Amino acid sequence: MTEVGGWGYRWNPGLSAISLRSGDALWLSLSNGTQFVITIDDAESAAALINSCLSQTSESR
């Protein structure tokens, strides 16, 4: 587990993060090789939804 640290927008080479509260975060690995992180409620459900949408998109190709 990695911590973003602090509140607000953070940027490092290869990683952007929006941290508006403590708790779970959604970590996205983008196609350009970077990562985007955002703290949200129920990150696990959000990740499942995004992964489902991505698998549907790849199946339709």
N, C-alpha and C positions, 0 to 999 in steps of 0.2 A: 504494500500500500504506500502510495506517495501522497504527500501533502502539498497543496498549492501554496499555502501560507498567506495569511492576511485576507483583506476584503478588497474587492474591486477587480479590475482587469489586469492580468499579468501576461507578459510576453517574454519568451526565451526562444532562441533559435530552435525551430521545430515544435514549439509548444505555445499555444495561446490558452488562457484560462479566464473564466468569469466566475468569481467567487463572491456570492452575495449573502451567504449564510454558512454555517457549519453543517456537516452531515454528508450524506451520499453525494457522489458526483458521477456524471455521465462522461466517460472517456471515449472519444471518437478518434479512430485512426483514419485519416483522410487519404484519398487516392494520390495526393501529391507528396505523401510521406510525412506530413506533419500531424500533430495531434491537437485536438480541441477539447477542452474540459469545461464543464459547467455544473455548478451545484444545483440540484433540483430534488424535489420530493420524488420518491420511488424511482430511483435511477435504474433499478433492475427491470421494472416494467417498461420504462422508456427504451432501454437497450433491447429488450425482446421485441418491441414494436418496430424499432429501426431495423433490426436484423431480419424480421419477417418481411418488411417492405423491400429490403435489399435482395432477399432470396427470390421474391416474386419478380423483381426487375430482371435478375439474372436468368430466371427461367423463361421469360418472355423473349429473350434475345435469340 
